[in-house]
């Protein structure tokens, strides 16, 4: 059995807002989309796992961009995912990208998770239009000895 030791979620943008796009910068620059803090108590240090789930709405502005999403814990990259975003108005221009990462065996304390995006394709443009959501569920083995 497992028990929840922390849960945090944020939703800075709830709807698609095509009229308020936020440009995704080209690498090596990136944009921090949102952050959460997960706290691990001393009794669960180094024996836990954190499930991170992110959803980001993006729009192709010109050509086909490759968007690199990263998750950082306490300033260190722990996960990356890449998605191609087209800007063909006769096809699709809005995309919802969802991904999951698992972080394990965190030490005691509060850990900052950052969700970022960057465009790794020169000569193309893409933007965040929403929604954005980011959540973290930290669990640890239930050590009560009861089954």
N, C-alpha and C positions, 0 to 999 in steps of 0.2 A: 504494500500500500504506500501511497504517497500523500503528502499534504502540501497545501499551498503555503509558501512562505512570503510571497509578495506578488502583486499584480498591479501593473500600471498601464494606462492607455491614454492616447491623445488623438485628437481629430481636429487639427488646426483648420482644415478646409473640408466642409461637409458635402459640397455639391460641385459639379462641373461649372467652372466660371470661365468660359471662352473669352469673355470680354475683359478679363483681368489675368492674362497669361504672365507667368514668371519665367523668363528666359533661363535655360539650363546652360551654364558656362562650359566652355571647352577645356579639356584637360590641359594642364594639370590643375586648373582651377575647378572648384566644385561648389555646390550650394548645399547648406545644411537645411534639410526639409523640416525636421522636427527632432525632438529629443525626449527621452524618458529616463527616469532613475529607478533602479532596482536595488533594494536593500536586502542583504544577506546577514542574518543574525549569526553570532559567534558559534552557536551550537550546530549550524548547518554549513559552516565554512568548509570548502573543498569537498563537499558531498551533496551536490545539487545540480540542477539543470534549469536553464532559462530558455523557454520557447519564445522566439521573436517573430512577429508577423507584421508585414508592411504591405500597404496598398497605396499606389500613387497613380493619379490620373495625369497622363501626358498627351501632348498634341504635337504632331509633326508640323513644322512651319515651312521648311524648305528641304527638298531631297530626302534621303533616308539617313537618319541619324542612328548611331549606336549609343544608347544611354547606359552608362555604368552606374549601378546603384551599389553603395557600400554601407556596411554597418560597422561603426567603431565602438569599442568599449574602452572607456577611460583613455581615449586618444589613440588606441591601437586598432588597426583594421582587423576584424575577425570574420568578415563575410563579404562576398561580392557576387552580383548577378548582372547580366547584360541583356538588354532588350532592343531590338530593331524597331524604329518608329518611322513610318512613312508619312509623306506630306502630299500625297496624291489626292486632290479634292474629288476625283471621280471614284475613289476607293474609300479607304479608311484614313482618318487623320487623328481621331481621338482613341486613346488606348488606356486600359486599366491594367497596371502591372502589379501582381501580388506575388510575394515570395515569403518563405519561412526559413529561419535559421535557428540552430540550437547551439547554445553556449553552455559549457559544462564546467563544474568544479570551481566556481568563483570563490574567492576569499571573502572574509568577513568585511562588511562595510557597505557603503552606498556606491553603486557603479553607474556611470553616465553612459547611456547608449545614444549614438547619433546616427540618423539616417540621412545619407547624402546622395546627390546625383551629379553626374558630369557627362558631357557629350564628348565622346572619343573619336568622332568623325569630323575632320576638318571640312569646311565649306558647306556645312549643313546647319540647320537650326531646328531646335525643339524647345518646348516650353512645358512647364507644369501648369495644369489648369484645374486640378483637383478631381476628385477628393483626395485627401491624404489621411491615412490612419496608420498608427504604429502602436503595437502593444507588446508587453513582455509579461510572461507568466513564469514565475520561479517556483519550483517544487523541490522537495527533498524527501528522502525515505521517511516513512512514519516509524519512529523508533519507540513507539509505546509498547511494543511486544504483544499487542492484542490482534487477533485475527478474526 
